[in-house]
């Protein structure tokens, strides 16, 4: 996994996510600006991962998930939320991993490893 997109508007979570990802994997994620920025990321020919803040009312998380999982199978999808209330909905919708917030290095590492294992299969 060399390309990452973060769909979130929480400045503290964006800063934390970016720092953890850069420190552990030397990856600078692309960050949500609007749906066009998301579309540009997933339409690139290289594989990648999108981390979607599913409980953020400013992010159309279900729409982004549906679009990516139906049209771009090389894109891994990870949902993030402050509660587990969305977890049961995630996997039937094509989500590859689920992260509970607040984000820690261990949680991010677990998600990244699960994506790497999925790519090998």
ChimeraX attribute file (.defattr): number of C-alpha atoms within 10 A of each C-alpha:
attribute: neighborCount
match mode: 1-to-1
recipient: residues
	/A:1	16
	/A:2	12
	/A:3	17
	/A:4	22
	/A:5	20
	/A:6	22
	/A:7	29
	/A:8	22
	/A:9	16
	/A:10	11
	/A:11	9
	/A:12	10
	/A:13	16
	/A:14	17
	/A:15	11
	/A:16	15
	/A:17	21
	/A:18	19
	/A:19	17
	/A:20	20
	/A:21	19
	/A:22	13
	/A:23	12
	/A:24	11
	/A:25	13
	/A:26	12
	/A:27	16
	/A:28	17
	/A:29	21
	/A:30	16
	/A:31	19
	/A:32	17
	/A:33	13
	/A:34	12
	/A:35	13
	/A:36	9
	/A:37	14
	/A:38	19
	/A:39	13
	/A:40	9
	/A:41	21
	/A:42	24
	/A:43	13
	/A:44	12
	/A:45	10
	/A:46	12
	/A:47	18
	/A:48	19
	/A:49	22
	/A:50	25
	/A:51	24
	/A:52	26
	/A:53	24
	/A:54	24
	/A:55	17
	/A:56	16
	/A:57	10
	/A:58	13
	/A:59	19
	/A:60	16
	/A:61	19
	/A:62	15
	/A:63	9
	/A:64	19
	/A:65	22
	/A:66	14
	/A:67	13
	/A:68	22
	/A:69	17
	/A:70	11
	/A:71	11
	/A:72	15
	/A:73	13
	/A:74	15
	/A:75	23
	/A:76	25
	/A:77	26
	/A:78	24
	/A:79	24
	/A:80	25
	/A:81	19
	/A:82	15
	/A:83	12
	/A:84	13
	/A:85	10
	/A:86	15
	/A:87	18
	/A:88	10
	/A:89	12
	/A:90	19
	/A:91	15
	/A:92	9
	/A:93	14
	/A:94	17
	/A:95	21
	/A:96	19
	/A:97	19
	/A:98	23
	/A:99	22
	/A:100	15
	/A:101	14
	/A:102	14
	/A:103	16
	/A:104	14
	/A:105	14
	/A:106	10
	/A:107	15
	/A:108	18
	/A:109	15
	/A:110	14
	/A:111	16
	/A:112	18
	/A:113	13
	/A:114	13
	/A:115	19
	/A:116	13
	/A:117	10
	/A:118	11
	/A:119	12
	/A:120	6
	/A:121	5
